[in-house]
Amino acid sequence: MSRITRHGSHTSLAKKDFVVHLLRIENPLVRGTIAEFFSAFVFIFFVLSTQASTLFSGRRGDMLLNAVNNGIAVSIAMFVSGGVTGAFLNPAVTLAWAVIGKLRWTCCIFYSIAQFVGAFAAAAVIYVLYYDALQSFDGGHRELFGSNGTAGLYGTYPADHQTFLSSIINELVGSGILLIAVLSVSDRRNWRPDNGLFPLVNGLIIVALNLAFYGNGGVAMNPARDLSPRLFSYFSGWGEETFSLWNYQWFWIPFAMPYAGAIIGALMYEVLIEFHWSPELSHGTATNLENCKHEECNHNESGPPRPDEGALIQEESVTAIQPIHAFGSPVIIKDQGTQIIKSF
C-alpha cells in the first residue's frame, strides 16, 4: 500500500513539474510585466472594494478606515510581486525610477502599461461585484455628485474649496513626498528596513499621506489608480462628465501631476541626500530582492551590476505606490455634505 501511495505521489509530482515547465515564462521582462499587472490589480481591487463597502454600508466618510485600508492594500500588493519586480504599482514611481537611472526604460514602459491595464481590470471586477448594491443605491441613474453621487468610487474629484492651481500644487507636493519617503526606505546607506518589512513600511507611508491630505480633498499620486477606473466609469454609465469637469481641466491633474511630482521628489532625494553619502559606505540604492538575478531591467547598461548594488533594479526598488494609492486621501465633501470617496 505504501509503495502504491509513494508511486502515486511521484506521478503527481512529475505531472506538476511538467505543467510548471510548460507554463513557465523564461523572459524576465514578460514575467515582470505580468507581475506588475497582477499586483496593480490586487492593489486597486482592495482600494475600490473598500470604498464601495463604506459607501453601501453607510460609513462613507470614514477617513481612518479608508486610509488604513489603502496602506494595507499597498502592502499586500507589494507582497504579491515584490520578489519579481520590487512591486512598483504606480506608473509615476516607475517613471521616476527610470529618470534617476534605477530602472531601464524598456521595463518602465512595459510595467506602466501593465499597471494601467491591471487597474482597469480591477475596476471592472468591482463593478460586477457591487452591481446589485449600486443599482439599489442609485436606482440605475449614475451621478457624479449629489445625494446619489457614486463616481468617486472610481475616479478622484476636487473638494469644493479647491482651485485649479491648488489642485496642481496638491498633487505635486503629495507625489514628491511619496518619492522622497520611498527612496529613503530603499536606500541601503540609509536606515533601510529588512526586505520582509518593505511592504509594511510602504503601507505606513500611504496611510500617513492619506491622513495628511484628507483636509485638502486628498491626493491621487498614482496615474493608474485615477485614469483607469475613470475610463471604466466613463464607459459604464457615468458618462462624459467624468472627464468634462472644470471644462476638461480637472481630469488631467491627477493623471499628469503625479508624474511631475514623483520626478521632482526623486531628484530632490538624490541631490539632497543620496549624492552626499560617504564614499566608504556601500554604493547604490538597496533592493528588496537580494537573490534575484533578473538583469534585464538593471540600470547599469554598460555591464553587470556592481556586487554591492545587487543584480536588479527591482532589487533596488520599492513602490509605491498608489497612493503611491498608490495613493490618496479617502474622502472629500461635495454638494450639500455628500461625501465623495477619493483614494490613492
Phi, psi and omega per residue, in radians:
M1 nan -0.761 -3.133
S2 -1.139 -0.607 3.109
R3 -1.136 -0.722 3.139
I4 -1.115 -0.724 3.139
T5 -1.101 -0.799 3.133
R6 -1.111 -0.683 -3.138
H7 -1.129 -0.739 3.121
G8 -1.136 -0.649 3.133
S9 -1.155 -0.772 3.116
H10 -1.092 -0.677 3.133
T11 -1.115 -0.747 3.129
S12 -1.113 -0.738 3.119
L13 -1.118 -0.697 3.130
A14 -1.106 -0.719 3.112
K15 -1.134 -0.711 3.126
K16 -1.133 -0.748 3.113
D17 -1.061 -0.662 3.121
F18 -1.129 -0.771 3.134
V19 -1.125 -0.751 3.120
V20 -1.068 -0.777 3.134
H21 -1.106 -0.649 -3.104
L22 -1.212 -0.677 -3.046
L23 -1.615 -0.261 -3.044
R24 -1.108 2.313 3.102
I25 -1.679 2.134 -3.082
E26 -1.507 -0.489 -3.094
N27 -1.232 2.058 -3.092
P28 -1.092 -0.614 3.137
L29 -1.149 -0.721 3.114
V30 -1.156 -0.749 3.100
R31 -1.037 -0.774 -3.131
G32 -1.149 -0.683 3.132
T33 -1.120 -0.756 3.102
I34 -1.111 -0.717 3.138
A35 -1.100 -0.716 3.127
E36 -1.178 -0.664 3.061
F37 -1.051 -0.837 -3.069
F38 -1.150 -0.770 -3.116
S39 -1.226 -0.642 3.069
A40 -1.124 -0.685 3.076
F41 -1.041 -0.849 -3.130
V42 -1.076 -0.765 -3.123
F43 -1.056 -0.929 -3.100
I44 -1.188 -0.556 3.089
F45 -1.021 -0.854 -3.128
F46 -1.153 -0.689 -3.128
V47 -1.108 -0.906 -3.081
L48 -1.237 -0.659 -3.120
S49 -1.161 -0.638 3.102
T50 -1.218 -0.657 3.059
Q51 -1.076 -0.746 3.108
A52 -1.128 -0.723 -3.141
S53 -1.076 -0.784 -3.135
T54 -1.170 -0.628 3.127
L55 -1.157 -0.898 -3.018
F56 -1.407 -0.196 3.077
S57 -1.746 0.097 3.097
G58 1.438 0.291 -3.123
R59 -1.986 0.379 3.105
R60 -1.072 2.310 -3.098
G61 1.824 0.032 3.124
D62 -1.379 1.620 -3.039
M63 -1.045 -0.861 -3.057
L64 -1.136 -0.725 -3.135
L65 -1.054 -0.825 -3.122
N66 -1.188 -0.683 -3.130
A67 -1.129 -0.791 3.138
V68 -1.130 -0.727 3.134
N69 -1.095 -0.715 3.137
N70 -1.071 -0.678 3.091
G71 -1.161 -0.746 3.102
I72 -1.117 -0.681 3.127
A73 -1.046 -0.745 3.104
V74 -1.106 -0.767 -3.123
S75 -1.073 -0.825 -3.139
I76 -1.083 -0.788 -3.135
A77 -1.095 -0.625 3.111
M78 -1.195 -0.612 3.065
F79 -1.135 -0.539 -3.111
V80 -1.113 -0.840 -3.026
S81 -2.073 0.107 -3.101
G82 -1.018 -0.631 -3.127
G83 -1.321 -0.174 -3.119
V84 -1.799 -0.913 -3.060
T85 -2.114 -0.255 -2.977
G86 1.712 -0.135 3.066
A87 1.103 1.405 3.104
F88 -1.343 -0.800 3.079
L89 1.171 -0.523 -2.933
N90 -2.146 2.093 3.132
P91 -1.027 -0.549 3.125
A92 -1.181 -0.722 3.076
V93 -1.150 -0.729 3.133
T94 -1.046 -0.790 3.137
L95 -1.145 -0.750 -3.139
A96 -1.065 -0.685 3.111
W97 -1.081 -0.669 3.129
A98 -1.236 -0.691 -3.105
V99 -1.083 -0.675 -3.124
I100 -1.582 0.201 2.983
G101 1.435 0.374 -3.116
K102 -1.868 0.059 3.100
L103 -2.634 2.356 3.126
R104 -1.204 2.568 -3.045
W105 -1.140 -0.571 3.092
T106 -1.060 -0.791 3.118
C107 -1.158 -0.650 3.117
C108 -1.026 -0.797 -3.110
I109 -1.151 -0.850 -3.091
F110 -1.177 -0.730 3.129
Y111 -1.102 -0.731 -3.113
S112 -1.123 -0.769 3.097
I113 -1.045 -0.756 3.135
A114 -1.081 -0.659 3.137
Q115 -1.157 -0.730 3.097
F116 -1.127 -0.760 -3.127
V117 -1.169 -0.724 3.121
G118 -1.089 -0.683 3.119
A119 -1.167 -0.696 3.107
F120 -1.118 -0.745 3.124
A121 -1.095 -0.704 3.115
A122 -1.104 -0.720 3.120
A123 -1.078 -0.686 3.121
A124 -1.145 -0.734 3.135
V125 -1.118 -0.730 3.132
I126 -1.118 -0.661 3.108
Y127 -1.059 -0.789 3.117
V128 -1.166 -0.751 -3.084
L129 -1.097 -0.681 -3.068
Y130 -1.920 0.360 -3.090
Y131 -1.053 -0.823 -3.117
D132 -1.107 -0.721 3.117
A133 -1.134 -0.675 3.121
L134 -1.146 -0.762 3.106
Q135 -1.065 -0.724 3.131
S136 -1.169 -0.591 -3.071
F137 -1.298 -0.802 -3.053
D138 -2.011 0.099 3.103
G139 1.139 0.367 3.127
G140 1.502 0.007 3.126
H141 -1.785 1.795 -3.042
R142 -1.357 2.231 3.127
E143 -2.296 2.609 3.086
L144 -1.344 -0.900 -3.029
F145 -2.174 -3.004 -3.104
G146 1.546 -3.046 -3.072
S147 -1.115 -0.487 3.123
N148 -1.874 0.303 -3.114
G149 -1.179 2.260 -3.083
T150 -2.327 -0.009 -3.100
A151 -1.094 -0.457 3.120
G152 -1.126 -0.173 3.039
L153 -1.151 -0.435 -3.040
Y154 -1.958 -1.040 -3.131
G155 -1.712 2.999 3.065
T156 -1.754 2.538 -3.084
Y157 -2.404 2.663 -3.035
P158 -1.298 2.675 3.003
A159 -1.308 2.848 -3.084
D160 -1.020 -0.630 -3.037
H161 -1.472 -0.137 -3.069
Q162 -1.330 2.506 3.042
T163 -1.944 3.039 3.133
F164 -1.026 -0.832 -3.103
L165 -1.186 -0.769 -3.118
S166 -1.145 -0.538 3.104
S167 -1.177 -0.703 3.101
I168 -1.119 -0.823 3.132
I169 -1.068 -0.697 3.140
N170 -0.984 -0.834 -3.115
E171 -1.232 -0.693 3.131
L172 -1.068 -0.823 -3.110
V173 -1.183 -0.817 -3.116
G174 -1.043 -0.822 -3.131
S175 -1.202 -0.622 3.100
G176 -1.125 -0.803 3.102
I177 -1.078 -0.666 3.110
L178 -1.004 -0.850 -3.103
L179 -1.187 -0.661 3.091
I180 -1.060 -0.754 -3.138
A181 -1.168 -0.765 -3.118
V182 -1.134 -0.765 3.122
L183 -1.148 -0.633 -3.112
S184 -1.149 -0.606 -3.126
V185 -1.537 -0.098 3.106
S186 -1.888 0.026 -3.128
D187 -1.539 2.048 -3.069
R188 -1.126 -0.387 -3.139
R189 -1.514 -0.128 3.059
N190 -1.741 -2.974 -3.138
W191 -1.471 1.254 -3.074
R192 -1.333 2.335 3.086
P193 -1.267 2.831 3.072
D194 -1.078 2.753 -3.063
N195 -0.927 -0.792 -3.103
G196 -1.161 -0.323 3.124
L197 -1.617 -0.186 -3.124
F198 -0.910 -0.923 -3.121
P199 -1.055 -0.657 -3.125
L200 -1.176 -0.735 3.130
V201 -1.141 -0.732 3.096
N202 -1.137 -0.596 3.050
G203 -1.089 -0.705 3.099
L204 -1.136 -0.619 3.078
I205 -1.050 -0.750 -3.127
I206 -1.173 -0.713 3.091
V207 -1.035 -0.812 -3.123
A208 -1.076 -0.745 -3.136
L209 -1.181 -0.675 3.070
N210 -1.012 -0.831 -3.110
L211 -1.211 -0.643 -3.079
A212 -1.148 -0.596 -3.060
F213 -1.803 0.111 -3.094
Y214 -1.048 -0.772 -3.091
G215 -1.205 -0.220 -3.139
N216 -1.952 0.435 3.079
G217 1.550 0.000 3.128
G218 1.543 -3.126 -3.137
V219 -2.656 2.432 -3.063
A220 -1.371 -1.053 3.098
M221 1.218 -0.210 -3.078
N222 -2.338 1.858 -3.120
P223 -1.009 -0.642 -3.124
A224 -1.214 -0.623 3.133
R225 -1.126 -0.539 -3.105
D226 -1.639 -0.931 -2.996
L227 -1.171 -0.787 -3.077
S228 -1.109 -0.902 3.059
P229 -1.099 -0.586 3.100
R230 -1.097 -0.765 3.086
L231 -1.063 -0.727 3.130
F232 -1.115 -0.746 3.134
S233 -1.121 -0.585 3.092
Y234 -1.070 -0.763 -3.091
F235 -1.429 -0.227 -3.023
S236 -1.961 0.369 2.948
G237 2.210 -0.298 -3.106
W238 -1.462 -0.349 2.944
G239 1.381 -2.901 -2.968
E240 -1.162 -0.434 -3.085
E241 -1.088 -0.365 3.085
T242 -1.066 -0.427 3.109
F243 -1.943 -0.414 -3.017
S244 -1.506 -0.078 3.134
L245 -0.942 2.423 -3.086
W246 1.017 0.660 3.125
N247 0.976 0.802 3.128
Y248 1.154 0.334 -3.136
Q249 -1.733 -0.080 -3.110
W250 -1.625 -0.840 -2.881
F251 -1.016 -0.546 -3.080
W252 -1.374 -0.256 -3.122
I253 -1.158 -0.934 3.109
P254 -1.255 -0.126 3.053
F255 -1.602 -0.867 -3.014
A256 -1.530 -0.676 -3.032
M257 -1.141 -0.589 3.061
P258 -1.029 -0.588 3.079
Y259 -1.093 -0.864 -3.116
A260 -1.111 -0.784 -3.139
G261 -1.110 -0.697 -3.140
A262 -1.125 -0.750 3.124
I263 -1.117 -0.777 3.121
I264 -1.067 -0.791 3.137
G265 -1.092 -0.726 3.132
A266 -1.128 -0.758 3.129
L267 -1.159 -0.647 3.109
M268 -1.096 -0.742 3.134
Y269 -1.119 -0.729 3.134
E270 -1.113 -0.834 -3.058
V271 -1.219 -0.676 -3.034
L272 -1.611 -0.385 -3.087
I273 -2.174 -1.048 -2.939
E274 -1.131 -0.630 -3.111
F275 -1.230 -0.199 -2.974
H276 -1.922 0.177 3.087
W277 -1.184 2.626 3.102
S278 -1.125 2.437 3.124
P279 -1.024 -0.401 -3.132
E280 -1.234 -0.375 -3.137
L281 -1.375 2.698 3.124
S282 -1.022 2.357 -3.075
H283 -1.543 2.542 3.008
G284 1.857 2.698 3.105
T285 -1.423 2.475 -3.054
A286 -1.211 2.840 3.067
T287 -2.195 2.795 3.078
N288 -1.765 0.262 3.137
L289 -2.309 1.341 -3.038
E290 -1.147 -0.465 -3.035
N291 -1.822 0.012 -3.090
C292 -1.365 2.482 -3.088
K293 -2.098 0.509 3.134
H294 -1.371 1.713 -3.059
E295 -1.555 -0.150 -3.056
E296 -1.063 -0.547 -3.054
C297 -1.880 0.196 3.130
N298 -1.186 2.512 -3.067
H299 -1.350 -0.243 -3.086
N300 -1.452 1.608 -3.034
E301 -1.245 -0.425 -2.995
S302 -1.479 -0.128 -3.127
G303 2.974 -3.026 -3.125
P304 -1.130 2.709 -3.112
P305 -1.149 2.663 3.063
R306 -1.126 2.573 -3.096
P307 -0.974 -0.578 -3.093
D308 -1.497 0.004 3.109
E309 -1.722 -0.385 -3.028
G310 1.534 2.931 -3.020
A311 -1.553 -0.290 -2.996
L312 -2.079 2.505 2.884
I313 -1.184 -0.623 3.108
Q314 -1.059 -0.582 3.080
E315 -1.128 -0.450 -3.095
E316 -1.518 -0.048 -2.949
S317 -2.143 2.699 2.841
V318 -2.330 2.799 -3.096
T319 -1.734 -2.797 2.857
A320 -2.283 -1.621 -2.514
I321 2.177 nan nan
Q322 nan -0.269 -2.888
P323 -0.569 nan nan
I324 nan nan nan
H325 nan 0.471 -2.226
A326 0.023 -2.819 -1.715
F327 -3.040 2.668 -3.080
G328 -3.071 2.953 -3.131
S329 -1.300 2.615 -2.925
P330 -1.346 -0.477 -2.974
V331 -2.511 2.514 2.916
I332 -2.280 2.907 -3.131
I333 -1.896 2.372 -3.082
K334 -2.564 2.333 3.014
D335 0.929 1.729 3.028
Q336 0.925 0.751 3.038
G337 1.449 -0.001 3.121
T338 -1.189 2.309 -3.079
Q339 -1.671 2.216 3.100
I340 -1.906 2.126 -3.114
I341 -1.233 2.279 3.103
K342 -2.289 2.189 -3.020
S343 -2.376 2.902 3.138
F344 -1.010 nan nan
